[in-house]
Amino acid sequence: MVAAYSKLSTPSPAGHSVSPPTVNSQSHPVPSVTAPAHSPRITRLQEEMRFKVLHALQQQPDMNQRQLAELLGVSLGKTNYLLRALVEKGLLKARNFRNSQNKLAYAYLLTPSGIAQKAELTRGYLERKTAEFEALKGEIERLKAEVEQAT
C-alpha cells in the first residue's frame, strides 16, 4: 500500500510535472511523473493500458484492484499506480462502499472527462488494431504466395 501521497508538484525543464516520490510497502521511492496532455511521452502501451482500465471499470465499477490486475496482466502495485494516476487526472472517481463481507471497498466510476478520454482512446485503439489487422492480412497473403511458389 502506498504511504502518504502528495499533490505538490514542480515543473521540470521539459514541461512535465514531477511530484515528490512516494514510498511503497517495501520502502522504495516511487517517483511520479505526469506528462502534459497529448504528450508524445504517452506511449501506445500506456494508452492501451488506460483504455483497458477505463473500459473494464466502465463495465464493472465494483471490480477490485486484484481482479483488475489479473485482467490486465500486471502487478497489483502497477494497478494501484494506474488507478491513482487516473483519479489524479480526474478520469476516475473512487467511491467507498461496504461489500457483502462487511469490508470497506471501492467503486471506480468514470467521470465525464473519463468517458470522453475513453471514447478518444477507443478510437485510437480501433485505428491501431485495424492497421495491425490489415498488415497481418498482407503478411498472410505474402506467406501463402511464398508457400505456393515453393511447392
C-alpha positions as CSV (number, residue, x, y, z in Angstrom):
1,M,0.0,0.0,0.0
2,V,1.4,3.4,-0.9
3,A,2.1,5.7,2.0
4,A,1.3,9.5,2.1
5,Y,0.6,10.8,-1.4
6,S,1.4,14.4,-2.0
7,K,-0.2,16.6,-4.7
8,L,2.7,19.0,-4.7
9,S,4.5,19.2,-7.9
10,T,7.2,21.2,-9.6
11,P,7.6,21.8,-13.3
12,S,10.6,20.2,-14.9
13,P,12.6,21.8,-17.7
14,A,10.8,19.6,-20.2
15,G,7.4,21.0,-19.1
16,H,6.4,17.9,-17.1
17,S,5.1,17.9,-13.5
18,V,7.3,16.0,-11.2
19,S,5.8,15.1,-7.8
20,P,7.9,14.2,-4.8
21,P,8.4,10.5,-4.6
22,T,6.0,8.4,-2.6
23,V,7.1,5.2,-0.7
24,N,5.6,1.8,-1.4
25,S,5.2,-1.0,1.1
26,Q,8.8,-2.1,0.6
27,S,10.1,1.4,1.4
28,H,11.4,2.1,-2.1
29,P,10.9,5.5,-3.6
30,V,8.3,5.6,-6.3
31,P,8.6,8.8,-8.4
32,S,5.5,10.2,-10.0
33,V,5.9,12.0,-13.4
34,T,2.9,13.3,-15.2
35,A,3.2,14.2,-18.9
36,P,1.2,17.0,-20.3
37,A,-2.0,16.1,-22.2
38,H,-1.3,14.8,-25.7
39,S,2.4,14.4,-24.9
40,P,4.5,12.2,-27.2
41,R,5.8,10.7,-24.0
42,I,2.5,8.8,-23.5
43,T,3.3,5.7,-25.4
44,R,0.9,3.4,-27.2
45,L,1.3,0.9,-24.4
46,Q,0.3,3.5,-21.8
47,E,-2.7,4.5,-24.0
48,E,-3.7,0.9,-24.4
49,M,-3.4,0.3,-20.6
50,R,-5.5,3.4,-19.9
51,F,-8.1,2.2,-22.4
52,K,-8.3,-1.3,-20.8
53,V,-8.6,0.2,-17.3
54,L,-11.3,2.6,-18.3
55,H,-13.2,0.0,-20.4
56,A,-13.1,-2.6,-17.6
57,L,-14.2,-0.2,-14.9
58,Q,-17.0,1.2,-17.0
59,Q,-18.3,-2.3,-17.5
60,Q,-17.8,-3.3,-13.8
61,P,-17.2,-0.3,-11.5
62,D,-17.0,-2.5,-8.3
63,M,-14.1,-4.6,-9.7
64,N,-11.4,-4.7,-7.0
65,Q,-7.7,-3.9,-7.7
66,R,-6.7,-7.6,-7.6
67,Q,-9.3,-8.5,-10.2
68,L,-8.3,-5.6,-12.4
69,A,-4.6,-6.5,-12.1
70,E,-5.4,-10.1,-13.2
71,L,-7.4,-8.9,-16.1
72,L,-4.7,-6.5,-17.2
73,G,-1.9,-9.0,-16.6
74,V,0.1,-6.6,-14.4
75,S,1.1,-6.5,-10.8
76,L,-1.2,-5.2,-8.0
77,G,1.2,-2.3,-7.4
78,K,1.1,-1.3,-11.1
79,T,-2.7,-1.4,-10.9
80,N,-2.7,0.8,-7.8
81,Y,-0.4,3.2,-9.6
82,L,-2.6,3.3,-12.7
83,L,-5.8,3.9,-10.7
84,R,-4.2,6.7,-8.6
85,A,-3.0,8.4,-11.8
86,L,-6.4,8.2,-13.4
87,V,-8.1,9.5,-10.2
88,E,-5.5,12.3,-10.1
89,K,-6.1,13.2,-13.7
90,G,-9.9,13.4,-13.0
91,L,-10.8,10.5,-15.2
92,L,-12.0,8.3,-12.4
93,K,-13.7,8.8,-9.0
94,A,-13.2,6.3,-6.2
95,R,-16.2,5.8,-4.0
96,N,-16.2,3.9,-0.7
97,F,-18.8,1.3,0.0
98,R,-19.2,-1.7,2.2
99,N,-19.2,-5.0,0.4
100,S,-21.2,-8.1,1.5
101,Q,-18.4,-9.3,3.7
102,N,-18.5,-6.1,5.8
103,K,-15.2,-4.8,4.5
104,L,-14.6,-1.4,3.0
105,A,-14.3,-1.5,-0.8
106,Y,-14.2,1.0,-3.7
107,A,-16.3,1.5,-6.7
108,Y,-14.4,3.2,-9.6
109,L,-16.7,5.5,-11.6
110,L,-15.7,7.2,-14.8
111,T,-16.1,11.0,-14.7
112,P,-17.4,12.9,-17.7
113,S,-13.8,13.6,-18.7
114,G,-13.0,9.9,-18.2
115,I,-15.9,8.9,-20.5
116,A,-14.6,11.4,-23.1
117,Q,-11.0,10.1,-22.7
118,K,-12.2,6.5,-23.1
119,A,-14.0,7.4,-26.3
120,E,-10.8,9.0,-27.7
121,L,-8.7,6.1,-26.6
122,T,-11.2,3.7,-28.1
123,R,-11.0,5.5,-31.5
124,G,-7.2,5.3,-31.4
125,Y,-7.2,1.6,-30.2
126,L,-9.6,0.7,-33.1
127,E,-7.4,2.5,-35.6
128,R,-4.2,0.7,-34.4
129,K,-5.9,-2.7,-34.3
130,T,-7.4,-2.2,-37.8
131,A,-4.0,-1.2,-39.1
132,E,-2.4,-4.3,-37.4
133,F,-5.1,-6.5,-38.9
134,E,-4.6,-5.1,-42.4
135,A,-0.8,-5.6,-42.0
136,L,-1.3,-9.2,-40.9
137,K,-3.7,-9.9,-43.8
138,G,-1.0,-8.7,-46.2
139,E,1.7,-10.7,-44.5
140,I,-0.5,-13.9,-44.6
141,E,-1.1,-13.4,-48.3
142,R,2.6,-12.9,-49.0
143,L,3.4,-16.1,-47.0
144,K,0.7,-18.1,-48.8
145,A,2.2,-16.9,-52.2
146,E,5.6,-17.9,-51.0
147,V,4.4,-21.4,-50.0
148,E,2.7,-21.8,-53.3
149,Q,5.8,-20.8,-55.2
150,A,7.9,-23.3,-53.1
151,T,5.6,-26.2,-53.9
